[in-house]
C-alpha cells in the first residue's frame, strides 16, 4: 500500500498540485467497469446515478464503456447539465420532486425535459403532476416508486399501484413508463431475520407482484437495485439496475455484492506540520493521556479537513477526539514510528462519492503513473 500512495504522491508533485484535491485512479475505475460488465446479468441495463458521479467526463467515460445512455437523476441543476451534455440520454428521477420544482423547470418550455421520467410516490403527487401537465399543456412521463422492503416511501403494496393506475386514466397527459424499486436495506439484514439473500429474494418477489399490475405498454422502465445489490440480481422481472458509487467504491460500499472492486477515489492533501502534540492547558494532562493510550505521542496537521472520508495513508493515521475535526487544519494522530514529514501527502478514502466528488471543483485523473487530466465536477448548487 505504501508503494501505491508513494506513486500517487509523486504524480501529484509532478502535476504541481499542492492543495487538497480529489484524485481519481482511472486504471482502477476501468477495472471496476470491467467487473460490472463481467458480472451483470445480460438481461439488465445499467442506469448511471448522476448524483454519485457528479462529473460529466466521468459519466461519459463510464457510459461509453457500458454502452448506456440511461441516467438516474436527483437534482434539477444536475439534471439540466446531463440533458445538455448527452443529447440522447434518458433520465429517471430517483426521488419524487416537489411539483413546484417540476413547474419551475418545465414552465421554461425547454423540450429536452421530455426525456425525463418523473417519479410518483402517492396518489396525491399523481394528482399534482396531472394538474401540472394540464396547466402547462405538455405530456409527462412518469414512473411509480414502489416499496419492496426499504419502507422509505412509495406505493406500499400492489393494490396501491392498481388504485394509482386506475386514477391515472383521469390524467390524459401523464404516461406511465414503469416502476422504480430500491432495496438498499437487503445487504444489512442480519441472519436472525433471514439475512441479505432472503431479503433480496423477497424484494424481487415483491417487485414482480407490482409489475404484474402494469399494462403491457407500462413496462419500459422496470428499475431495481443500487450499487450494493445491482450485480446480485439474476432472472427477475427488472430490466435495469442503477449504479453509481460502486464504480469508485467509497468506504460505505464495502459489501459482499462488490467483492473484487477497488477504491478508485481518494482525497489527497499536503501535510502541513508534524508535531509532538500537546493539548491546551497543563502539560501534565497530555502526558497522562499519552500514558493511558488516549492521546498520541506523534501527530500532524493537514491542509484542510473535516471531509466525509477516513484516513488511509500514512498508515495508522487517525483522528483524535480530544482535538476534534477542523476544516482548516485537521489534526491527525500518527504512530510513533511514522516517517511522515511536512510536504508529504496524506490520503483519505471518501465514505461516499455523493457530494464529495464535487467539493474540490475539479478531479485530478491519475493513470499510468501520472496525472493525465483535470475533469471539472458539476457544481453543488
ZAGULO-761566 format. One record per residue (C-alpha): residue number from 1; x, y, z. Coordinates in steps of 0.02 Angstrom, whole numbers, plus 50000, padded with zeros to 5 digits. Layout:
NUM / X / Y / Z;
...
This chain:
1 / 50000 / 50000 / 50000;
2 / 50142 / 50119 / 50039;
3 / 50211 / 50099 / 49863;
4 / 50041 / 50140 / 49787;
5 / 50022 / 50301 / 49885;
6 / 50203 / 50347 / 49851;
7 / 50164 / 50335 / 49665;
8 / 50010 / 50444 / 49687;
9 / 50113 / 50571 / 49786;
10 / 50246 / 50581 / 49651;
11 / 50112 / 50607 / 49518;
12 / 50036 / 50750 / 49619;
13 / 50205 / 50833 / 49639;
14 / 50243 / 50820 / 49454;
15 / 50073 / 50894 / 49414;
16 / 50104 / 51041 / 49532;
17 / 49956 / 51001 / 49645;
18 / 49997 / 51060 / 49821;
19 / 49823 / 51085 / 49895;
20 / 49680 / 50968 / 49941;
21 / 49609 / 50880 / 49788;
22 / 49500 / 50735 / 49736;
23 / 49605 / 50606 / 49646;
24 / 49526 / 50477 / 49530;
25 / 49625 / 50321 / 49485;
26 / 49566 / 50293 / 49306;
27 / 49650 / 50124 / 49292;
28 / 49559 / 50059 / 49445;
29 / 49397 / 50135 / 49381;
30 / 49416 / 50041 / 49217;
31 / 49445 / 49878 / 49310;
32 / 49286 / 49909 / 49411;
33 / 49191 / 49942 / 49250;
34 / 49257 / 49780 / 49178;
35 / 49198 / 49688 / 49334;
36 / 49023 / 49759 / 49311;
37 / 49020 / 49702 / 49130;
38 / 49077 / 49528 / 49180;
39 / 48953 / 49504 / 49322;
40 / 48798 / 49598 / 49265;
41 / 48650 / 49490 / 49215;
42 / 48640 / 49501 / 49024;
43 / 48456 / 49545 / 49037;
44 / 48491 / 49703 / 49135;
45 / 48544 / 49876 / 49077;
46 / 48637 / 49998 / 49190;
47 / 48564 / 50168 / 49234;
48 / 48704 / 50281 / 49296;
49 / 48670 / 50380 / 49455;
50 / 48720 / 50559 / 49418;
51 / 48724 / 50621 / 49599;
52 / 48854 / 50490 / 49643;
53 / 48961 / 50526 / 49489;
54 / 48934 / 50713 / 49476;
55 / 49061 / 50747 / 49340;
56 / 49012 / 50748 / 49157;
57 / 49175 / 50673 / 49090;
58 / 49162 / 50536 / 49221;
59 / 48982 / 50496 / 49173;
60 / 49033 / 50498 / 48990;
61 / 49181 / 50381 / 49019;
62 / 49077 / 50252 / 49111;
63 / 48927 / 50270 / 48995;
64 / 49032 / 50238 / 48840;
65 / 49116 / 50088 / 48919;
66 / 48949 / 50009 / 48966;
67 / 48855 / 50067 / 48812;
68 / 48720 / 50152 / 48913;
69 / 48633 / 50320 / 48894;
70 / 48518 / 50293 / 49044;
71 / 48539 / 50403 / 49197;
72 / 48455 / 50413 / 49365;
73 / 48445 / 50594 / 49420;
74 / 48405 / 50680 / 49585;
75 / 48431 / 50869 / 49575;
76 / 48364 / 50985 / 49436;
77 / 48528 / 51082 / 49407;
78 / 48620 / 50918 / 49381;
79 / 48476 / 50851 / 49277;
80 / 48489 / 51002 / 49163;
81 / 48677 / 50981 / 49143;
82 / 48658 / 50796 / 49098;
83 / 48519 / 50834 / 48974;
84 / 48628 / 50960 / 48885;
85 / 48785 / 50853 / 48886;
86 / 48701 / 50693 / 48825;
87 / 48576 / 50733 / 48686;
88 / 48510 / 50554 / 48679;
89 / 48505 / 50521 / 48866;
90 / 48353 / 50450 / 48953;
91 / 48332 / 50512 / 49132;
92 / 48231 / 50441 / 49276;
93 / 48209 / 50536 / 49438;
94 / 48266 / 50433 / 49586;
95 / 48160 / 50529 / 49710;
96 / 47994 / 50621 / 49692;
97 / 48016 / 50805 / 49655;
98 / 47903 / 50936 / 49734;
99 / 47779 / 50984 / 49599;
100 / 47835 / 51166 / 49611;
101 / 48013 / 51112 / 49571;
102 / 47948 / 51023 / 49417;
103 / 47844 / 51175 / 49369;
104 / 47997 / 51288 / 49383;
105 / 48094 / 51192 / 49252;
106 / 47950 / 51137 / 49140;
107 / 47874 / 51310 / 49126;
108 / 48028 / 51367 / 49030;
109 / 47968 / 51266 / 48881;
110 / 48134 / 51175 / 48859;
111 / 48093 / 51022 / 48754;
112 / 48243 / 50924 / 48821;
113 / 48144 / 50892 / 48980;
114 / 48033 / 50773 / 48881;
115 / 48175 / 50648 / 48905;
116 / 48145 / 50650 / 49093;
117 / 48033 / 50525 / 49181;
118 / 47962 / 50593 / 49344;
119 / 47940 / 50485 / 49499;
120 / 47768 / 50469 / 49579;
121 / 47756 / 50401 / 49756;
122 / 47575 / 50434 / 49804;
123 / 47401 / 50469 / 49738;
124 / 47419 / 50649 / 49795;
125 / 47577 / 50676 / 49693;
126 / 47496 / 50590 / 49544;
127 / 47354 / 50718 / 49553;
128 / 47478 / 50862 / 49570;
129 / 47576 / 50808 / 49416;
130 / 47415 / 50777 / 49320;
131 / 47360 / 50955 / 49357;
132 / 47532 / 51022 / 49310;
133 / 47529 / 50933 / 49142;
134 / 47357 / 51005 / 49104;
135 / 47409 / 51179 / 49161;
136 / 47563 / 51181 / 49051;
137 / 47485 / 51084 / 48908;
138 / 47626 / 50957 / 48899;
139 / 47637 / 50768 / 48911;
140 / 47738 / 50700 / 49056;
141 / 47820 / 50532 / 49077;
142 / 47803 / 50456 / 49249;
143 / 47858 / 50301 / 49344;
144 / 47791 / 50242 / 49511;
145 / 47901 / 50221 / 49663;
146 / 47861 / 50054 / 49744;
147 / 47908 / 49994 / 49918;
148 / 47993 / 49823 / 49916;
149 / 48052 / 49825 / 50097;
150 / 48154 / 49982 / 50124;
151 / 48000 / 50074 / 50190;
152 / 48063 / 50244 / 50136;
153 / 47900 / 50289 / 50050;
154 / 47821 / 50246 / 49885;
155 / 47667 / 50140 / 49850;
156 / 47653 / 50015 / 49992;
157 / 47583 / 49863 / 49901;
158 / 47524 / 49804 / 49730;
159 / 47346 / 49853 / 49771;
160 / 47403 / 50032 / 49797;
161 / 47482 / 50028 / 49624;
162 / 47321 / 49963 / 49549;
163 / 47225 / 50106 / 49629;
164 / 47351 / 50232 / 49563;
165 / 47340 / 50159 / 49389;
166 / 47150 / 50173 / 49392;
167 / 47168 / 50358 / 49439;
168 / 47294 / 50382 / 49300;
169 / 47152 / 50369 / 49175;
170 / 47093 / 50540 / 49236;
171 / 47257 / 50621 / 49183;
172 / 47267 / 50607 / 48995;
173 / 47436 / 50692 / 48981;
174 / 47527 / 50575 / 49101;
175 / 47605 / 50418 / 49031;
176 / 47661 / 50279 / 49147;
177 / 47825 / 50202 / 49092;
178 / 47854 / 50083 / 49236;
179 / 47912 / 50070 / 49416;
180 / 48065 / 50102 / 49522;
181 / 48108 / 49990 / 49670;
182 / 48253 / 50012 / 49790;
183 / 48312 / 49878 / 49911;
184 / 48463 / 49959 / 49993;
185 / 48411 / 49876 / 50156;
186 / 48443 / 49699 / 50093;
187 / 48633 / 49690 / 50120;
188 / 48610 / 49744 / 50302;
189 / 48476 / 49621 / 50359;
190 / 48551 / 49513 / 50498;
191 / 48546 / 49324 / 50490;
192 / 48421 / 49320 / 50632;
193 / 48293 / 49394 / 50512;
194 / 48342 / 49291 / 50361;
195 / 48499 / 49380 / 50304;
196 / 48536 / 49477 / 50144;
197 / 48498 / 49336 / 50022;
198 / 48322 / 49309 / 50087;
199 / 48289 / 49497 / 50095;
200 / 48344 / 49517 / 49915;
201 / 48235 / 49372 / 49858;
202 / 48086 / 49446 / 49950;
203 / 48116 / 49616 / 49870;
204 / 48124 / 49537 / 49697;
205 / 47963 / 49440 / 49727;
206 / 47875 / 49599 / 49786;
207 / 47936 / 49692 / 49632;
208 / 47865 / 49554 / 49521;
209 / 47697 / 49570 / 49608;
210 / 47695 / 49757 / 49573;
211 / 47747 / 49735 / 49392;
212 / 47606 / 49610 / 49366;
213 / 47484 / 49756 / 49392;
214 / 47559 / 49856 / 49248;
215 / 47490 / 49851 / 49073;
216 / 47600 / 49787 / 48930;
217 / 47635 / 49966 / 48874;
218 / 47684 / 50021 / 49051;
219 / 47841 / 49915 / 49071;
220 / 47978 / 50010 / 48981;
221 / 48065 / 50052 / 49145;
222 / 48072 / 49911 / 49272;
223 / 48209 / 49976 / 49386;
224 / 48275 / 49889 / 49540;
225 / 48433 / 49892 / 49643;
226 / 48576 / 50007 / 49679;
227 / 48765 / 49990 / 49684;
228 / 48766 / 49867 / 49829;
229 / 48642 / 49746 / 49752;
230 / 48640 / 49775 / 49564;
231 / 48756 / 49630 / 49524;
232 / 48658 / 49510 / 49636;
233 / 48501 / 49516 / 49529;
234 / 48478 / 49372 / 49408;
235 / 48323 / 49315 / 49317;
236 / 48196 / 49433 / 49395;
237 / 48068 / 49547 / 49314;
238 / 48180 / 49701 / 49313;
239 / 48257 / 49761 / 49151;
240 / 48380 / 49885 / 49227;
241 / 48480 / 49923 / 49384;
242 / 48552 / 50086 / 49447;
243 / 48736 / 50104 / 49488;
244 / 48846 / 50250 / 49536;
245 / 48957 / 50240 / 49689;
246 / 49014 / 50062 / 49651;
247 / 49125 / 50123 / 49510;
248 / 49237 / 50221 / 49630;
249 / 49198 / 50114 / 49785;
250 / 49192 / 50235 / 49933;
251 / 49205 / 50158 / 50106;
252 / 49020 / 50138 / 50140;
253 / 49010 / 50019 / 49991;
254 / 49123 / 49882 / 50057;
255 / 48988 / 49749 / 50043;
256 / 48990 / 49568 / 49980;
257 / 48898 / 49619 / 49822;
258 / 49050 / 49721 / 49771;
259 / 49188 / 49597 / 49813;
260 / 49336 / 49621 / 49697;
261 / 49306 / 49806 / 49667;
262 / 49444 / 49928 / 49711;
263 / 49434 / 50103 / 49787;
264 / 49465 / 50223 / 49643;
265 / 49438 / 50393 / 49725;
266 / 49542 / 50474 / 49862;
267 / 49558 / 50642 / 49944;
268 / 49742 / 50693 / 49938;
269 / 49807 / 50836 / 50043;
270 / 49978 / 50901 / 50098;
271 / 50038 / 50876 / 50275;
272 / 50074 / 51049 / 50345;
273 / 50157 / 51006 / 50511;
274 / 50223 / 50853 / 50603;
275 / 50218 / 50881 / 50791;
276 / 50233 / 50808 / 50964;
277 / 50052 / 50852 / 51005;
278 / 50001 / 50943 / 51161;
279 / 49829 / 50988 / 51224;
280 / 49796 / 51166 / 51283;
281 / 49819 / 51181 / 51470;
282 / 49939 / 51096 / 51591;
283 / 50067 / 50983 / 51503;
284 / 50036 / 50850 / 51636;
285 / 49864 / 50818 / 51561;
286 / 49938 / 50775 / 51391;
287 / 50071 / 50664 / 51472;
288 / 49939 / 50570 / 51573;
289 / 49828 / 50542 / 51421;
290 / 49978 / 50478 / 51323;
291 / 50019 / 50356 / 51462;
292 / 49839 / 50295 / 51459;
293 / 49846 / 50274 / 51270;
294 / 49712 / 50407 / 51243;
295 / 49820 / 50536 / 51158;
296 / 49957 / 50508 / 51026;
297 / 50141 / 50542 / 51051;
298 / 50156 / 50598 / 50871;
299 / 50038 / 50688 / 50754;
300 / 50017 / 50801 / 50605;
301 / 49908 / 50939 / 50541;
302 / 49830 / 50926 / 50368;
303 / 49791 / 51059 / 50239;
304 / 49601 / 51062 / 50260;
305 / 49495 / 50926 / 50337;
306 / 49326 / 50877 / 50406;
307 / 49284 / 50782 / 50248;
308 / 49167 / 50633 / 50234;
309 / 49318 / 50521 / 50223;
310 / 49428 / 50406 / 50327;
311 / 49619 / 50411 / 50331;
312 / 49712 / 50275 / 50238;
313 / 49890 / 50343 / 50224;
314 / 50010 / 50368 / 50311;
315 / 49968 / 50200 / 50386;
316 / 49900 / 50214 / 50561;
317 / 49847 / 50395 / 50541;
318 / 49686 / 50430 / 50636;
319 / 49579 / 50568 / 50706;
320 / 49581 / 50608 / 50892;
321 / 49428 / 50655 / 50992;
322 / 49519 / 50774 / 51108;
323 / 49570 / 50890 / 50966;
324 / 49420 / 50853 / 50856;
325 / 49396 / 50897 / 50673;
326 / 49438 / 51055 / 50578;
327 / 49400 / 51108 / 50400;
328 / 49555 / 51220 / 50403;
329 / 49696 / 51121 / 50487;
330 / 49640 / 50949 / 50545;
331 / 49745 / 50860 / 50675;
332 / 49782 / 50677 / 50646;
333 / 49871 / 50559 / 50763;
334 / 50018 / 50460 / 50695;
335 / 50109 / 50303 / 50753;
336 / 50269 / 50345 / 50845;
337 / 50373 / 50264 / 50707;
338 / 50288 / 50361 / 50566;
339 / 50410 / 50442 / 50445;
340 / 50291 / 50573 / 50377;
341 / 50363 / 50747 / 50351;
342 / 50290 / 50917 / 50310;
343 / 50258 / 50924 / 50123;
344 / 50213 / 50739 / 50111;
345 / 50037 / 50695 / 50056;
346 / 49904 / 50616 / 50164;
347 / 49765 / 50515 / 50084;
348 / 49588 / 50487 / 50142;
349 / 49458 / 50372 / 50067;
350 / 49286 / 50451 / 50048;
351 / 49145 / 50361 / 50137;
352 / 49029 / 50410 / 49994;
353 / 49051 / 50484 / 49822;
354 / 48893 / 50589 / 49825;
355 / 48941 / 50769 / 49863;
356 / 49123 / 50727 / 49898;
357 / 49174 / 50720 / 49714;
358 / 49107 / 50898 / 49696;
359 / 49197 / 50977 / 49844;
360 / 49359 / 51018 / 49755;
361 / 49299 / 51098 / 49593;
362 / 49390 / 50975 / 49482;
363 / 49452 / 50796 / 49489;
364 / 49635 / 50750 / 49461;
365 / 49634 / 50598 / 49346;
366 / 49777 / 50477 / 49378;
367 / 49828 / 50345 / 49251;
368 / 49989 / 50258 / 49206;
369 / 50084 / 50338 / 49349;
370 / 50041 / 50520 / 49316;
371 / 49901 / 50647 / 49321;
372 / 49835 / 50646 / 49143;
373 / 49684 / 50764 / 49153;
374 / 49581 / 50877 / 49264;
375 / 49395 / 50841 / 49249;
376 / 49276 / 50979 / 49306;
377 / 49148 / 50921 / 49434;
378 / 48969 / 50979 / 49425;
379 / 48931 / 51123 / 49543;
380 / 48849 / 51085 / 49710;
381 / 48710 / 51213 / 49685;
